[in-house]
């Protein structure tokens, strides 16, 4: 089993999502001792956002690139290869201003490539990911007032991952983290319970 762990929080050791993705991955490895783990830290190694200068790095090797473009192409090819090789994808996704962190969006822009991670057919797009499952660790300071209404970070990742061919996307939620100690502990306990359910072979509610 190949596990790809994506962390996008900018809080380092203070990050809740990073601690929870590590827990998810540790338990996956415990259940699958031969598993290999690739950790991609999008804060420490943040993808540059696409501009007209960087657009040529998509779609595979090309001639005539500048040194900077070639370096970005090499990084992009590494990220895409990691994504396509993964059997399970674990994504830490804190909610920043209603959406996903910009560095996570930049990573998506690198790996979502027509003809490589998805293709268009006469009946619509088909995802080419190898992974059969993704586990998204969703963290946020507030709580859900109306299910899904403000969870744009979850909606974005669910949409993208399924579009790229991952058929099962499970969400582990740690919410209410900025609403006082009691709410924070409740949010952490809910996430731990969801992770334990994953370990038991059941599915946390999405």
NORPEUR-V288097 format. One record per residue. N is the residue number from 1. SS is DSSP state (a for helix, b for strand, c for the rest). D_FIRST is the distance of its C-alpha to the first C-alpha in Angstrom with 2 decimals. Layout:
BEGIN
n = (N;N)
ss = (SS;SS)
d_first = (D_FIRST;D_FIRST)
END
This chain:
BEGIN
n = (1;2;3;4;5;6;7;8;9;10;11;12;13;14;15;16;17;18;19;20;21;22;23;24;25;26;27;28;29;30;31;32;33;34;35;36;37;38;39;40;41;42;43;44;45;46;47;48;49;50;51;52;53;54;55;56;57;58;59;60;61;62;63;64;65;66;67;68;69;70;71;72;73;74;75;76;77;78;79;80;81;82;83;84;85;86;87;88;89;90;91;92;93;94;95;96;97;98;99;100;101;102;103;104;105;106;107;108;109;110;111;112;113;114;115;116;117;118;119;120;121;122;123;124;125;126;127;128;129;130;131;132;133;134;135;136;137;138;139;140;141;142;143;144;145;146;147;148;149;150;151;152;153;154;155;156;157;158;159;160;161;162;163;164;165;166;167;168;169;170;171;172;173;174;175;176;177;178;179;180;181;182;183;184;185;186;187;188;189;190;191;192;193;194;195;196;197;198;199;200;201;202;203;204;205;206)
ss = (c;b;b;b;b;b;b;c;c;c;c;a;a;a;c;a;a;a;a;a;a;a;a;a;a;a;a;a;a;a;a;c;c;c;c;b;b;b;b;b;b;c;c;c;c;c;c;c;c;c;c;c;c;c;a;a;a;c;c;c;c;c;c;c;c;c;a;a;a;a;a;a;a;a;a;a;a;a;a;a;a;a;a;a;a;c;c;b;b;b;b;b;b;b;c;b;c;c;b;c;c;a;a;a;a;a;a;a;a;a;a;c;c;b;c;c;c;b;b;b;b;c;c;b;b;b;b;c;c;c;c;c;b;b;b;b;b;b;b;c;c;c;c;c;c;c;c;c;c;c;c;a;a;a;a;a;a;a;a;a;a;a;a;c;c;c;c;c;b;b;b;b;b;b;c;c;c;c;c;c;a;a;a;a;a;a;a;a;a;a;a;a;a;a;a;a;a;a;a;c;c;c;c;c;c;c)
d_first = (0.00;3.79;6.37;9.90;12.74;16.12;19.26;22.63;25.19;28.12;28.97;27.01;27.12;29.15;26.46;25.47;22.54;21.05;21.45;19.84;16.75;16.39;16.89;14.32;11.59;13.11;13.04;9.41;8.86;11.82;10.51;7.26;9.06;6.99;4.63;6.34;8.58;11.13;14.20;16.78;20.11;22.37;25.39;25.32;24.29;25.76;25.87;29.48;30.59;31.37;35.03;36.94;36.45;32.65;32.29;32.35;28.99;27.33;26.81;25.99;28.20;31.91;35.14;37.59;35.37;36.76;35.15;33.93;32.52;30.77;29.15;27.97;26.76;24.65;23.13;22.59;20.88;18.45;17.69;17.41;15.07;12.69;13.07;12.71;9.52;7.72;5.93;7.61;10.77;12.94;16.49;19.46;22.50;25.90;28.78;31.25;34.47;33.01;30.15;26.99;27.52;28.85;26.27;23.49;25.69;26.10;22.35;22.29;25.28;23.48;20.35;22.30;23.84;25.60;24.63;21.31;19.30;21.82;24.86;28.17;29.49;32.80;31.43;29.66;26.53;23.17;19.89;17.59;14.37;11.19;9.84;11.01;11.62;13.17;14.72;17.93;19.83;23.42;26.16;29.84;33.22;34.82;34.12;33.95;37.52;36.79;33.24;31.59;34.85;33.91;30.12;29.92;26.91;24.93;26.55;25.76;22.02;21.84;23.92;22.13;18.56;19.84;22.00;19.17;17.51;15.28;16.84;16.22;17.25;17.94;20.36;20.88;24.44;26.40;29.77;33.34;32.46;35.78;38.04;39.00;37.60;37.63;35.81;33.27;32.53;32.35;29.82;27.63;28.01;27.05;23.78;23.09;23.96;21.63;18.68;19.83;19.95;16.30;15.60;17.99;16.14;18.86;19.07;21.13;23.96;23.45)
END
